[in-house]
C-alpha cells in the first residue's frame, strides 16, 4: 500500500493517515485480510465510525 501511495505522490501525512485507517479497518474485523471482505464490511466499519466513534462524514469520504 505504501508503494502505491508513494507512486501516486501522496504526502507522507496522507500516507500515514490512510495506513492508519486501513489498520483500524482490519482490526475492527478481527484481523481478517481485506481481500476476504467486501461492501458489507466497509458499511459496518463506516456505521461504527459514525455511530460509536462519531467520526465526521468528511473524514469518511477520503
C-alpha positions in Angstrom: 0.0 0.0 0.0 2.8 2.4 0.9 4.4 1.8 -2.5 1.1 2.6 -4.3 0.6 5.8 -2.3 4.2 6.9 -3.0 3.9 6.2 -6.7 0.8 8.4 -6.7 2.8 11.2 -5.0 0.6 11.3 -1.8 2.1 13.3 1.0 3.7 11.5 3.9 1.0 12.7 6.3 -1.7 11.4 3.9 0.1 8.1 3.6 0.2 7.7 7.3 -3.4 8.6 7.7 -4.5 6.1 5.0 -2.4 3.3 6.5 -3.9 4.1 10.0 -7.4 3.8 8.7 -6.6 0.6 6.9 -5.1 -0.8 10.1 -8.2 0.2 12.1 -10.5 -1.4 9.5 -8.5 -4.7 9.7 -8.5 -4.7 13.5 -12.2 -3.9 13.6 -12.9 -7.1 11.6 -10.8 -9.4 13.7 -7.6 -9.2 11.6 -9.3 -10.6 8.6 -7.5 -9.9 5.3 -9.1 -7.1 3.3 -9.4 -9.4 0.2 -11.8 -11.6 2.3 -14.1 -8.6 2.8 -16.4 -6.5 0.7 -19.1 -3.8 0.8 -20.9 -5.3 3.8 -17.7 -5.0 6.0 -17.0 -1.5 4.7 -20.5 -0.4 5.6 -20.3 -1.9 9.1 -17.0 -0.1 9.7 -18.4 3.2 8.5 -21.5 2.8 10.6 -19.3 2.1 13.6 -17.2 5.2 12.9 -20.3 7.4 12.5 -22.3 5.9 15.4 -19.9 5.0 18.1 -16.7 6.9 17.3 -18.6 10.0 16.0 -16.2 10.5 13.1 -17.3 13.2 10.8 -18.7 12.3 7.4 -16.0 14.3 5.7 -13.4 12.1 7.3 -15.1 9.0 6.0 -15.2 10.4 2.4 -11.4 10.5 2.0 
